[in-house]
Amino acid sequence: MTSSSTPSLQQLYEELPYPNVPISTSARGALAGLYCASLTTAQYARSRAIVSSEGALILNAGCGSGWETLILAEANPGAQLVVCDLSPESVRVTEQRLRYHGFENVELHALNLLDVEQLGLQFDFISLNDVLYLLEDPVAGLKVLKRVLKPQGILRANLHHAYQREVIFRMQKAFQLLGLFDLPTGEACERVREFMHNLISDEARAALRWDATIYQDNTNMRANYLLPGDKGFLIPDLMRMLQEAELGLVCLVDYADWDPTLLFKEIPQWLKPELDKLSPAEQNHFYELIYPNHRLIDFWAEHPGSSLVLPWSNADWLGGRVQLNPILTDDPDFCRSLAKAAQKKVEFTCNWPGASRRRLRLSPAQVAWLGSLLQGPTPVQTLIQQASQANSLEPETAQEQVLTDLMALEEFLFVMLDPTPSGEALDCSWQQNGVLATGQQSLVD
Ligand SMILES: C[S@@+](CC[C@H](N)C(=O)[O-])C[C@H]1O[C@@H](n2cnc3c(N)ncnc32)[C@H](O)[C@@H]1O
């Protein structure tokens, strides 16, 4: 199989494994990364089934310096990890990082991801962060990964956004004209610093997204202004690529933050019905045309039609149990803060990648009953009773409020519903994959 990358890209990562995070840095509590790396979160988005990571086989393709691998290991307790990277040095650093943090259940390969079939493995979850846009032919990469994805498996990958990163692409072209891509890294980086330092004004530097502190680090410089083979994409590009690779889009990983209604103080009356006519992908495209604020188009994909999900009925909710997303209950800081808010009966806010604007706000009235989820999966009926008692509500009102709030929090993948009272594992193969509706404004800052 031909190599996916130019020799200079290979040299770059061999010289500077990415990202430049100290080996001793822990990934615990790194909620944004853990959310994207969690198989349970991804599978819930895909099939509305609560799937444990225990025993799952996970591929980290293009592991870099192992920071993503460490996050995958933390986010997926009991999973077995297989990692590969073109760069042997990156694989060595990954091994060192995982060993430092006590993760032994990992198989490492200095291998082009285009050759991953030679491992003879099939994966439950495949993760490639900040890799796909580097491949000469990203569709060829997706096709290979599809072949090693189990029938119910899920793939998480991302692409640089063409508009959000437009300035960086322009500067890459400018520095290519100046021959900086052909110089040794140290010299090229020094020249970029000198160039930026001598620009006429701070405004000019800001317009080129220059930050002297961040770009003291050659790894960051090489990952942006001096990155060979970098490419930008839009939502229609993603849809075309998935179609060519015969993969289906589950949804964007941060889909709630691509909701066009977030862009308006008050949505004009004529606009809402027009937006409702658009498919989810068209709505995402509309959003990026108006406000391209996402560096990455980050997505979950699957074998097309493999998950068929119908929305839960009220009966499912009323007879079921709800739990917090496990990456929250695994985070001692989160648990402490929510418990404290519940005890003091005060508002609770937290950063949550699944929410619109990545921020979640719970009112004191919501915290009063949601706090009990810290004890583990809880029957919805118990939550209704607690809401009724804590907030002095009639049972019917408490039921309505609890269901409304739980449904909104579930759309943000903050809570998960197990509709089977006995807690038996669900066979979700019959479910139809639905569109994830946008979250409730009341839960957003
Ligand atoms: C920007 S880094 C991302 C590292 C890591 N995934 C992360 O998010 O921290 C890109 C990595 O992909 C690797 N890579 C690029 N093309 C590859 C390929 N065809 N097969 C395997 N690894 C590749 C590079 O060597 C580099 O380590």
The ligand as an SDF file (V2000), in Angstrom:
LIG
                    3D

 27 29  0  0  0  0  0  0  0  0999 V2000
   -1.4750   15.8180   14.5670 C   0  0  0  0  0  0  0  0  0  0  0  0
   -0.8520   14.2790   15.0900 S   0  0  0  0  0  0  0  0  0  0  0  0
   -2.1910   13.7050   16.0840 C   0  0  0  0  0  0  0  0  0  0  0  0
   -1.7450   12.7560   17.1730 C   0  0  0  0  0  0  0  0  0  0  0  0
   -2.8680   12.1790   18.0320 C   0  0  0  0  0  0  0  0  0  0  0  0
   -3.8630   11.5040   17.2560 N   0  0  0  0  0  0  0  0  0  0  0  0
   -3.5000   13.2650   18.8680 C   0  0  0  0  0  0  0  0  0  0  0  0
   -4.6170   13.6920   18.5770 O   0  0  0  0  0  0  0  0  0  0  0  0
   -2.8810   13.7020   19.8310 O   0  0  0  0  0  0  0  0  0  0  0  0
   -0.9700   13.2720   13.6600 C   0  0  0  0  0  0  0  0  0  0  0  0
   -0.3440   11.9080   13.8270 C   0  0  0  0  0  0  0  0  0  0  0  0
   -0.8300   11.0640   12.7770 O   0  0  0  0  0  0  0  0  0  0  0  0
    0.2560   10.2850   12.3120 C   0  0  0  0  0  0  0  0  0  0  0  0
   -0.0720    9.8440   10.9570 N   0  0  0  0  0  0  0  0  0  0  0  0
   -0.2320   10.6090    9.8460 C   0  0  0  0  0  0  0  0  0  0  0  0
   -0.5220    9.8350    8.7820 N   0  0  0  0  0  0  0  0  0  0  0  0
   -0.5460    8.5610    9.2390 C   0  0  0  0  0  0  0  0  0  0  0  0
   -0.7880    7.3030    8.6350 C   0  0  0  0  0  0  0  0  0  0  0  0
   -1.0530    7.2020    7.3430 N   0  0  0  0  0  0  0  0  0  0  0  0
   -0.7320    6.1900    9.3950 N   0  0  0  0  0  0  0  0  0  0  0  0
   -0.4490    6.2660   10.7170 C   0  0  0  0  0  0  0  0  0  0  0  0
   -0.1900    7.4310   11.3370 N   0  0  0  0  0  0  0  0  0  0  0  0
   -0.2470    8.5630   10.6190 C   0  0  0  0  0  0  0  0  0  0  0  0
    1.4350   11.1990   12.4050 C   0  0  0  0  0  0  0  0  0  0  0  0
    2.6550   10.4730   12.4050 O   0  0  0  0  0  0  0  0  0  0  0  0
    1.1600   11.9180   13.7200 C   0  0  0  0  0  0  0  0  0  0  0  0
    1.7260   11.2450   14.8160 O   0  0  0  0  0  0  0  0  0  0  0  0
  1  2  1  0
  2  3  1  0
  2 10  1  0
  3  4  1  0
  4  5  1  0
  5  6  1  0
  5  7  1  0
  7  8  2  0
  7  9  1  0
 10 11  1  0
 11 12  1  0
 11 26  1  0
 12 13  1  0
 13 14  1  0
 13 24  1  0
 14 15  1  0
 14 23  1  0
 15 16  2  0
 16 17  1  0
 17 18  1  0
 17 23  2  0
 18 19  1  0
 18 20  2  0
 20 21  1  0
 21 22  2  0
 22 23  1  0
 24 25  1  0
 24 26  1  0
 26 27  1  0
M  CHG  2   2   1   9  -1
M  END
$$$$
